[in-house]
Every structure is written in C-alpha cells, then in structure tokens.
Amino acid sequence: MPSLSFLADEDDFRLVLGHLNSDPEVAFIVRDGPGRWRAVPGLEQFDVDRIALWHVPSGPLPLLAAEHGQPAEAIDDPWRGWSERYPGADRSTPYFGAGHPGIIWLDHNPEGPGTRHGVGISEFGWIGNYYWILGRRADPATEKFWKELRRWLVRETKAQGSKGDSRAFPSAFARIQAARGRDPDAEAAD
C-alpha cells in the first residue's frame, strides 16, 4: 500500500492544509454527530489525528450494511451527511470497509514526543490498487492525484539525510537542523 511519510510541525500543516483546501477534487470527511459523517470542501485547521480525504472524482462512497456480509450501498449525498450502519473498530474515523480506493488517509502528527526536535512523522496513506483482484481498482484520476500529491510533497520538502529517511517541510526542517547543533545535555531540556 502506498504511503508518503513526512515531518511537519503545526506551521507546516498550514501549508499542507492550504494545498488540500485549494484542490477542488479533495473533500474532507468530518464528524457530524455520533456515528454521522459528512464531506466538506475545506477545513480551517486539523482538529484530529487521522483525517479521511475523499478524492471526489473517484466516485461514490460506500455505505456499509448493518449486517456483515450484506452488500453496501452508495452514500446518497456525502455533502449532506450520512449515518454509519456498520462502523469500524476506530469510531473516531469513518469506515468504508477494508480499503476504499477513493479515500486517502492523512495521519496528522505534528509533535514527536521523545525526539530531540519535537516533530513527529506524519503520513499520507492510500490503499491504491491493493484489492484490484476483487474488482476494486482505483479510478485513474485518483492514481493521477496520488502521483501529483507525491510530486508536490517532494517539491515542498527537503530530504533528511539518507535516501530512505523522511522528508521535512520547511519549519520542521529548521527545527531538526537546530536540534542537531545542540549537545546531548540540551536535548533533555526539550
């Protein structure tokens, strides 16, 4: 499953949010009451740690049946909201089944407890075509969106050391660079 890891503090997340808000193909799935969700075209800030992003051109979102094994229906109007019939184990996030190719997850982790620099690793995650054998292929527009998101992330971030390390947005990069110049005793004061 594809993922894009990066380091970003709250200042950097304003840049991430601005990018996502400016894309008319992206909707945020937000809580709309107990067991209720709805799609919104933008957010003012990230208030939760895990955010479902719906790539709207991917098509309708599934409304899972109350009984496991029953067929899903399409959510009539995600913008008006819906009540989940079959919630997932994590009730703080909407559930679309084992992986919906139109949903990209954003793990918002701006703080990294126990790190010298105080920045956590955040991530965009996407199921992609993992379930293609079951007939659940990603829409080509969503594949294109994912590739563009990756290119944007690379343009906006700097690599941290070796090739396999996470990339950092500007504010996080500055915090990491400042922390590298500290002695180990100063690290405990963070």
C-alpha angles and dihedrals in degrees: 000000000000120000136172114209121196143160116242134157124205092276089055092046088063086062092047091048092048090053093049093043091053093056111089089199093064126081127179118225108221135180113266099182133311108335091352129115138177139183120247127186095227147000134219093217143345108267098171136051097235122042127187113218116196116208094215097205088060088080137239124352119237123246104207118222119251091243119062112247096027117119120268123237127213116261105252099221117356090189091062092044139238141226116240114240094188112028122194127242091269104062091187091074132049116257123222098166130268093332132334114207092216094060123083116189123217116200105204108204109151095160125062110197112209095022124118093232099038096230121126129211113259126187148196109218129188133178090218112177096334092125097041091121088062090053096260103124122165116252110255089238090058091048088053091047091052092051091049090049089053091049091048091050091051092048093050099043140058126227117252108224117295124034096259096052124105121269120240132217116229101269093043090046090054091049091050092048091049091049092052089061093056124095119241092257091057089052091068090058092060 
